[in-house]
Amino acid sequence: MSAPLGTLRHAAAAFPDLLRVSWADMVAYRAEIVIWFLTGTLPIIMMLVWDRVAEAGDIGRFDQPAFAAYFTATLACRQLTGSWVVWEINQLIRTGSLSPALLKPLNPLLFLSAESLAEKPLRAAILVPLVALLFLWRPDMPLPLSPVQLSLAVVAIGLGWLLNVAIQVCFGCLAFRLEQTMGLYMVWFGLWALLSGYLFPLELMPPVARAVVQVLPFRATLGIPVEVLTGALSGWDAVGGLGLQVAWVLAVGLLARLLWRRGVRRYEAYGA
């Protein structure tokens, strides 16, 4: 028991240094981050589409300002919960670059997680003026940013990021047995876009479908942070949403740990 605890303490102590190194890399390659940022701006397009649809009348509880608020929150949450860990793991395995990474004292997944986290301040810096422009366009959009609600939203975004990383690690680890797993991940991404609230609010779905989608991990990665940020989930409902996120983080995190350990053993047995 003491060895795993010691490993965790060592990793926790080293993680701030990993963040500083990763931040330096992100600043050096900030143009690449801008490109990645632009690939996650689909919510702006969906905002314009649903804004035009809502011209004919409200859709459920959504009028034009409500749609603007929803997709502004979706844009922010998508940028802050996103990750590219699955691409990095595939690259490390296919090229054999994982071999020297495994010789380092820290798990390579810590380096990848630190890289994913370190670029969030740069994304946020790009996000702020864009959100300000959206508020100028729709100054009446309702976003109840009370201190409590904002704190819950920050936690929900953090859990969404953790879950997204864990899911991508699972798909990345399949590359230990398959040539590459990006095709499989893109199938997941397509389902995620439909069932996470990325393209439309989940509450617009039929009641039976919504009851199923509500508890799936797709919503836990994005839908719950968006719902908390927009005030659709507040109070104990928001706490329940965070609880669902924690449950998925633990479940998928354990699966990712199992797949990584088995994959590394197979990798070391056959060589790079």
C-alpha positions in Angstrom: 0.0 0.0 0.0 2.8 2.4 0.8 4.4 2.0 -2.7 1.3 3.2 -4.5 0.9 6.1 -2.0 4.5 7.0 -2.5 4.0 7.0 -6.3 1.0 9.2 -6.0 2.8 11.7 -3.7 5.7 11.7 -6.2 3.4 12.3 -9.1 1.5 15.1 -7.3 4.8 16.8 -6.4 6.1 16.6 -9.9 2.8 17.7 -11.6 3.3 21.5 -11.1 6.7 21.2 -12.8 5.2 19.3 -15.7 2.6 22.0 -16.0 5.3 24.7 -16.2 7.2 22.8 -18.9 4.0 22.1 -20.8 3.0 25.7 -20.6 6.4 26.8 -22.1 5.7 24.4 -25.0 2.2 25.7 -25.5 3.5 29.3 -25.6 6.1 28.3 -28.1 3.5 26.6 -30.3 0.6 29.0 -29.7 -0.3 29.2 -33.4 -1.1 25.5 -33.2 -3.4 26.1 -30.3 -5.3 28.7 -32.3 -5.9 26.1 -35.0 -7.1 23.6 -32.4 -9.3 26.3 -30.9 -10.9 27.0 -34.3 -11.8 23.4 -34.7 -14.0 23.6 -31.7 -16.1 26.6 -32.8 -19.0 24.6 -34.2 -21.3 25.9 -31.3 -21.2 29.4 -32.9 -22.5 27.9 -36.2 -25.2 26.0 -34.3 -26.1 29.2 -32.4 -26.8 31.0 -35.6 -28.8 28.0 -36.9 -31.0 27.7 -33.8 -31.3 31.5 -33.6 -32.8 31.5 -37.1 -35.1 28.6 -36.1 -36.3 30.4 -33.0 -37.3 33.5 -35.1 -40.6 31.7 -35.7 -41.3 31.3 -32.0 -39.9 29.7 -28.8 -38.8 26.0 -28.9 -39.6 24.6 -25.5 -38.1 27.1 -23.0 -35.6 28.4 -25.6 -36.1 31.7 -27.2 -33.3 33.4 -29.2 -31.4 34.8 -26.1 -31.7 31.4 -24.4 -30.2 29.7 -27.4 -27.4 32.3 -27.5 -26.6 31.7 -23.8 -26.7 27.9 -24.3 -24.3 27.8 -27.2 -22.0 30.4 -25.7 -21.7 28.1 -22.6 -21.3 25.2 -25.0 -18.4 26.9 -26.8 -16.7 27.7 -23.5 -17.1 24.3 -22.0 -16.0 22.5 -25.2 -12.8 24.5 -25.3 -12.1 24.0 -21.6 -12.9 20.3 -21.4 -11.3 19.2 -24.7 -8.2 17.1 -25.1 -6.1 15.5 -27.7 -4.6 12.7 -25.6 -6.0 9.9 -27.9 -3.9 11.3 -30.8 -0.8 11.5 -28.7 -1.1 7.9 -27.4 -1.6 6.6 -30.9 1.4 8.5 -32.1 3.6 7.3 -29.3 2.7 3.6 -29.8 2.9 3.6 -33.6 6.2 5.4 -33.8 7.8 3.5 -30.9 8.3 6.9 -29.0 6.6 5.3 -26.0 9.8 3.2 -25.3 11.9 6.1 -24.0 8.9 7.6 -22.4 8.4 4.5 -20.3 12.0 4.8 -19.0 11.2 8.1 -17.3 10.3 8.0 -13.6 6.7 9.3 -14.2 3.9 7.7 -16.1 3.7 9.1 -19.7 0.0 9.7 -19.1 1.0 12.4 -16.6 3.0 14.2 -19.2 0.1 14.0 -21.7 -2.4 15.2 -19.1 -0.2 18.1 -18.1 0.1 19.1 -21.8 -3.7 19.0 -22.1 -4.2 21.1 -19.0 -1.4 23.6 -19.6 -3.0 24.9 -22.8 -6.3 25.8 -21.1 -5.2 29.3 -20.0 -4.2 30.1 -23.6 -7.6 28.8 -24.9 -9.3 30.9 -22.2 -7.4 34.0 -23.3 -8.7 33.5 -26.8 -12.2 32.6 -25.5 -12.7 35.8 -23.5 -12.9 38.3 -26.4 -15.0 35.9 -28.5 -17.5 35.5 -25.7 -17.5 39.3 -25.2 -18.4 39.7 -28.9 -21.3 37.3 -28.5 -22.6 39.3 -25.5 -22.5 42.4 -27.6 -24.5 40.6 -30.3 -27.0 39.2 -27.7 -26.7 41.4 -24.6 -30.0 39.9 -23.2 -28.7 36.3 -23.1 -29.4 34.9 -19.6 -26.4 33.5 -17.8 -26.9 33.4 -14.0 -23.2 33.7 -13.0 -23.6 33.9 -9.2 -20.5 33.0 -7.2 -22.0 29.7 -6.1 -23.2 28.8 -9.6 -19.9 29.8 -11.1 -18.0 27.7 -8.6 -20.2 24.6 -9.4 -19.6 25.3 -13.1 -15.8 25.3 -12.6 -16.0 22.0 -10.8 -18.2 20.5 -13.5 -15.8 21.7 -16.2 -12.9 20.1 -14.4 -14.7 16.8 -14.0 -15.7 17.0 -17.7 -12.1 17.4 -18.6 -11.0 14.5 -16.4 -13.7 12.2 -17.9 -12.8 13.3 -21.5 -9.1 12.5 -20.8 -10.0 9.1 -19.3 -12.2 8.2 -22.3 -9.4 9.2 -24.7 -6.9 7.1 -22.8 -9.2 4.1 -23.2 -9.4 4.6 -26.9 -5.7 5.3 -27.2 -4.8 2.1 -25.3 -6.6 0.0 -27.9 -3.7 0.9 -30.2 -1.6 -1.5 -28.2 -3.6 -4.3 -30.0 -4.8 -2.5 -33.2 -2.7 -0.6 -35.7 -4.4 2.7 -34.8 -7.7 3.6 -33.1 -8.6 7.0 -34.4 -11.3 5.5 -36.6 -12.9 4.0 -33.6 -12.6 7.3 -31.6 -14.2 9.2 -34.4 -17.2 6.9 -34.2 -17.4 7.8 -30.5 -17.0 11.5 -31.3 -19.9 11.4 -33.7 -22.1 9.8 -31.0 -20.7 12.3 -28.5 -21.7 15.3 -30.8 -25.3 14.0 -31.0 -25.8 12.9 -27.4 -23.7 15.4 -25.3 -25.6 18.6 -26.0 -23.0 19.8 -28.4 -25.3 20.3 -31.4 -28.6 21.0 -29.6 -29.9 21.1 -26.0 -30.6 17.6 -24.8 -33.9 18.7 -23.2 -35.3 19.1 -26.8 -35.1 15.4 -27.2 -38.2 13.2 -26.8 -38.7 12.3 -23.1 -37.9 8.6 -23.4 -34.6 9.2 -25.3 -33.7 12.1 -23.0 -34.2 9.8 -19.9 -31.6 7.4 -21.4 -29.1 10.1 -22.6 -29.2 11.9 -19.3 -27.2 9.2 -17.5 -24.7 8.4 -20.3 -21.1 9.6 -20.2 -21.6 11.9 -23.3 -23.7 14.3 -21.2 -21.2 14.0 -18.3 -18.4 15.3 -20.5 -20.2 18.4 -21.8 -23.9 18.6 -21.2 -23.7 18.8 -17.4 -21.1 21.6 -17.4 -23.2 23.6 -19.9 -26.4 23.0 -17.8 -24.7 24.2 -14.6 -23.1 27.2 -16.3 -26.5 28.3 -17.8 -28.4 27.7 -14.6 -30.5 24.8 -16.0 -29.0 22.8 -13.2 -28.7 24.5 -9.9 -28.8 23.7 -6.2 -29.1 20.0 -5.4 -29.8 19.2 -9.0 -26.4 20.6 -9.9 -24.8 18.5 -7.0 -26.5 15.4 -8.4 -25.1 16.2 -11.9 -21.6 16.5 -10.4 -22.1 13.2 -8.6 -22.9 11.5 -11.9 -19.7 13.0 -13.3 -17.7 11.7 -10.4 -19.2 8.2 -10.9 -18.2 8.2 -14.6 -14.8 9.6 -13.9 -14.1 6.8 -11.4 -15.5 4.0 -13.6 -13.8 5.1 -16.8 -10.6 6.0 -14.9 -10.4 2.4 -13.6 -11.0 1.1 -17.1 -8.3 3.3 -18.5 -5.8 2.2 -15.8 -6.6 -1.5 -16.6 -6.2 -1.0 -20.3 -3.0 1.0 -19.9 -1.3 -1.6 -17.7 -2.3 -4.5 -19.9 -1.3 -2.6 -23.0 2.1 -1.6 -21.6 2.8 -5.3 -20.6 2.0 -6.4 -24.2 4.1 -3.5 -25.6 7.1 -4.4 -23.5 6.7 -8.1 -24.4 6.9 -7.5 -28.2 9.1 -4.4 -28.2 8.7 -1.1 -30.0 
